[in-house]
Amino acid sequence: MHEPVAVSIEYLAEWVDDEALVTPLGEDLYRLELDPMPKITMSLRNGRVRRYPRAGDRKRIPRYADVFEAREIGPQALRFVRVVERARLKRITCMVSTQVSETQLKEVLDTVTVLGGHWERVFGGFLTVYLLEGCTYDPVHALYGPLPGEPPVAQSP
């Protein structure tokens, strides 16, 4: 079994993720172990903000646990070619409010792990959770309860 390795991945000419983690699977195939970090730039000339990948490219870029093909372009450097197999996971993203206690957050993250899911916390406040497609557990609901006007629903993992 191969171990994950840190690499940089050139997804597009204008977007390189320098902090990627992949598991080599052989024959130019890799499994992505962390979601790609988007690149955000701002023009000082016109104040225009650009986000990479752009909306049109997002569907073709791999996400956590996807298997993709890439070419080695240097030491620990890959150039993305295509997604070979999508992970059968649903992705849930939310902000972690200061109103959420660390104990409460830990309970939700422990539940995600027990259910065979994966989670990533970026910049302290952004939480991304991956759960198997058929899983009905809602980590956002578990953290914040029902939305205003929404009837309470029992949460069962």
C-alpha positions in Angstrom: 0.0 0.0 0.0 1.4 3.4 -1.0 1.7 6.2 1.5 0.4 9.8 0.8 3.0 12.2 -0.4 3.1 16.0 -0.5 3.3 17.4 -4.1 2.4 20.5 -6.1 -0.2 20.0 -8.8 -0.6 22.3 -11.8 -4.3 22.1 -12.6 -4.4 25.0 -15.0 -1.6 27.2 -16.4 -2.7 29.9 -14.0 -3.4 27.7 -11.0 -1.0 25.5 -9.1 -1.8 23.9 -5.7 1.5 23.9 -3.9 0.2 22.0 -0.8 -1.5 19.0 -2.3 -1.4 15.5 -0.7 -1.8 12.5 -3.0 -1.5 8.7 -2.8 0.4 7.3 -5.8 -1.5 4.4 -7.3 0.9 3.6 -10.2 0.7 4.2 -13.9 0.3 8.0 -13.5 -2.7 7.6 -11.3 -3.2 9.3 -7.9 -5.9 9.6 -5.2 -6.3 13.1 -3.9 -6.1 13.1 -0.1 -7.0 16.8 0.5 -9.4 19.1 -1.4 -7.5 21.4 -3.8 -6.8 24.9 -2.4 -8.4 27.5 -4.7 -6.3 30.4 -5.8 -7.7 33.9 -5.4 -6.0 36.9 -7.0 -6.9 40.6 -7.1 -5.8 43.2 -9.6 -4.6 46.3 -8.0 -5.2 48.2 -11.2 -9.0 47.6 -11.4 -9.8 45.9 -8.1 -11.1 42.8 -9.9 -11.0 39.5 -8.0 -10.4 36.2 -9.8 -10.9 32.8 -8.3 -9.3 29.6 -9.7 -10.6 27.3 -10.7 -13.2 29.3 -12.5 -16.8 28.1 -12.6 -16.5 26.4 -15.9 -13.4 24.4 -14.8 -14.7 23.3 -11.3 -16.5 20.2 -12.6 -13.4 18.7 -14.3 -11.1 19.3 -11.3 -10.7 16.4 -8.8 -12.0 16.7 -5.2 -11.0 14.7 -2.1 -10.7 11.0 -2.7 -11.1 11.2 -6.5 -8.6 9.2 -8.6 -7.0 11.2 -11.3 -4.3 11.0 -13.9 -1.3 13.3 -13.8 2.1 13.6 -15.5 5.2 14.1 -13.4 6.9 17.4 -14.4 9.5 17.6 -11.7 10.4 16.4 -8.2 7.2 16.3 -6.2 5.4 18.2 -9.1 2.5 17.0 -11.2 0.5 18.3 -14.1 -3.2 17.3 -13.8 -4.6 15.5 -16.9 -8.1 14.2 -16.1 -10.3 12.7 -13.4 -10.4 8.9 -13.8 -12.9 8.0 -11.1 -15.0 10.2 -8.8 -15.3 9.3 -5.2 -18.9 8.5 -4.3 -19.1 11.1 -1.6 -21.3 14.0 -0.9 -19.6 17.3 0.1 -20.9 19.6 2.8 -19.3 23.0 3.5 -20.0 25.5 6.2 -18.5 28.2 8.4 -17.9 27.2 12.0 -19.3 30.0 14.1 -17.8 31.2 17.3 -21.1 30.1 18.9 -20.1 26.5 18.3 -18.2 25.0 21.2 -15.1 22.9 20.5 -16.8 20.1 22.4 -19.8 20.3 20.1 -17.6 20.5 17.0 -15.5 17.5 18.2 -18.7 15.4 18.7 -19.8 16.2 15.1 -16.3 15.4 13.7 -16.1 12.2 15.7 -19.5 11.2 14.3 -18.3 11.9 10.7 -15.3 9.7 11.3 -17.3 6.9 12.8 -19.6 7.0 9.7 -16.6 6.5 7.4 -16.5 10.1 6.3 -13.7 12.7 6.2 -13.4 16.3 7.2 -11.1 19.2 6.6 -10.9 22.5 8.6 -9.3 25.3 6.7 -8.3 28.7 8.2 -10.0 27.7 11.4 -13.5 28.6 10.3 -14.2 26.7 7.1 -15.4 23.2 7.5 -15.7 20.7 4.7 -17.2 17.3 5.4 -17.3 14.3 3.1 -19.9 11.5 3.7 -20.9 8.4 1.8 -23.6 9.2 -0.8 -26.4 7.4 1.1 -25.6 8.8 4.5 -28.4 11.0 6.0 -26.3 12.6 8.8 -26.3 16.4 8.5 -23.3 17.9 10.3 -24.6 21.5 9.8 -27.9 20.5 11.4 -26.0 18.8 14.2 -24.0 22.0 14.8 -26.7 24.6 14.5 -30.1 22.9 14.7 -32.9 23.6 12.4 -33.0 26.7 10.2 -35.5 29.4 11.2 -38.9 28.1 10.2 -37.7 24.6 9.6 -39.4 21.9 11.7 -37.0 20.1 14.1 -35.8 16.7 12.7 -34.3 13.9 14.8 -30.7 13.4 13.8 -29.7 9.7 13.5 -26.3 8.9 12.1 
